[in-house]
Amino acid sequence: MLITGGLSLISEIINYFCQVLLFKLDVELIMFAKIILIEALYNIIIIIIIYPLIIKAGEALKRIFKGKEIFTRYY
């Protein structure tokens, strides 16, 4: 969760400064802080919900592809 929140913050800060430099926008730090807070929380909530589903799908695929192990050596 910390990585998701941190990456969200970093990407939004980079995006905001690029928009300010390229489009000559006015800097509004209070509105920007609100947007970053909402987006970081939203991304964290999505990861909390989706991560267990990704793990379950990975385990199901592992069972499908692993199947029965065939040993070729003779006894």
C-alpha beads as a LAMMPS data file, in Angstrom:
LAMMPS data file: protein, C-alpha beads

75 atoms
74 bonds

1 atom types
1 bond types

-500.0 500.0 xlo xhi
-500.0 500.0 ylo yhi
-500.0 500.0 zlo zhi

Masses

1 110.0

Atoms # bond

1 1 1 0.000 0.000 0.000
2 1 1 2.813 2.394 0.765
3 1 1 4.411 1.774 -2.616
4 1 1 1.107 2.407 -4.378
5 1 1 0.502 5.613 -2.475
6 1 1 4.070 6.791 -2.981
7 1 1 4.053 6.084 -6.710
8 1 1 0.701 7.848 -7.044
9 1 1 2.096 10.917 -5.313
10 1 1 5.281 10.963 -7.384
11 1 1 3.481 10.508 -10.704
12 1 1 0.910 13.189 -9.924
13 1 1 3.574 15.672 -8.815
14 1 1 5.575 15.090 -12.007
15 1 1 2.401 15.367 -14.095
16 1 1 1.389 18.608 -12.381
17 1 1 4.766 20.269 -12.825
18 1 1 4.897 19.230 -16.485
19 1 1 1.466 20.770 -17.033
20 1 1 2.532 23.961 -15.262
21 1 1 5.683 24.244 -17.376
22 1 1 4.203 23.249 -20.733
23 1 1 0.813 24.950 -20.563
24 1 1 1.819 27.921 -18.370
25 1 1 -0.884 27.154 -15.812
26 1 1 -1.232 28.983 -12.521
27 1 1 0.117 27.139 -9.507
28 1 1 -2.692 26.278 -7.064
29 1 1 -1.122 24.268 -4.266
30 1 1 -4.204 23.833 -2.054
31 1 1 -6.333 22.420 -4.886
32 1 1 -3.389 20.303 -6.041
33 1 1 -2.939 18.869 -2.519
34 1 1 -6.623 17.944 -2.373
35 1 1 -6.450 16.209 -5.754
36 1 1 -3.315 14.283 -4.792
37 1 1 -4.820 13.160 -1.491
38 1 1 -8.010 11.925 -3.156
39 1 1 -6.149 10.116 -5.954
40 1 1 -3.677 8.440 -3.600
41 1 1 -6.480 7.185 -1.345
42 1 1 -8.459 5.992 -4.367
43 1 1 -5.470 4.053 -5.730
44 1 1 -4.765 2.495 -2.333
45 1 1 -8.389 1.377 -1.980
46 1 1 -8.345 -0.145 -5.473
47 1 1 -5.147 -2.073 -4.673
48 1 1 -6.622 -3.331 -1.382
49 1 1 -9.637 -4.675 -3.269
50 1 1 -7.898 -6.060 -6.377
51 1 1 -4.682 -7.521 -4.893
52 1 1 -6.336 -10.603 -3.317
53 1 1 -8.079 -11.306 -6.638
54 1 1 -4.735 -11.177 -8.451
55 1 1 -3.238 -13.602 -5.927
56 1 1 -6.170 -16.034 -6.327
57 1 1 -5.921 -15.876 -10.119
58 1 1 -2.187 -16.564 -9.931
59 1 1 -2.701 -19.576 -7.694
60 1 1 -5.383 -20.947 -10.050
61 1 1 -3.087 -20.552 -13.057
62 1 1 -0.259 -22.192 -11.140
63 1 1 -2.453 -25.228 -10.407
64 1 1 -3.550 -25.435 -14.050
65 1 1 -0.074 -25.265 -15.550
66 1 1 1.721 -27.292 -12.924
67 1 1 -0.637 -30.255 -13.113
68 1 1 0.812 -33.615 -12.245
69 1 1 4.544 -33.878 -12.258
70 1 1 5.825 -36.660 -14.463
71 1 1 9.011 -38.344 -13.404
72 1 1 10.905 -39.980 -16.261
73 1 1 13.372 -41.989 -14.229
74 1 1 12.877 -45.724 -13.819
75 1 1 12.716 -47.527 -10.514

Bonds

1 1 1 2
2 1 2 3
3 1 3 4
4 1 4 5
5 1 5 6
6 1 6 7
7 1 7 8
8 1 8 9
9 1 9 10
10 1 10 11
11 1 11 12
12 1 12 13
13 1 13 14
14 1 14 15
15 1 15 16
16 1 16 17
17 1 17 18
18 1 18 19
19 1 19 20
20 1 20 21
21 1 21 22
22 1 22 23
23 1 23 24
24 1 24 25
25 1 25 26
26 1 26 27
27 1 27 28
28 1 28 29
29 1 29 30
30 1 30 31
31 1 31 32
32 1 32 33
33 1 33 34
34 1 34 35
35 1 35 36
36 1 36 37
37 1 37 38
38 1 38 39
39 1 39 40
40 1 40 41
41 1 41 42
42 1 42 43
43 1 43 44
44 1 44 45
45 1 45 46
46 1 46 47
47 1 47 48
48 1 48 49
49 1 49 50
50 1 50 51
51 1 51 52
52 1 52 53
53 1 53 54
54 1 54 55
55 1 55 56
56 1 56 57
57 1 57 58
58 1 58 59
59 1 59 60
60 1 60 61
61 1 61 62
62 1 62 63
63 1 63 64
64 1 64 65
65 1 65 66
66 1 66 67
67 1 67 68
68 1 68 69
69 1 69 70
70 1 70 71
71 1 71 72
72 1 72 73
73 1 73 74
74 1 74 75
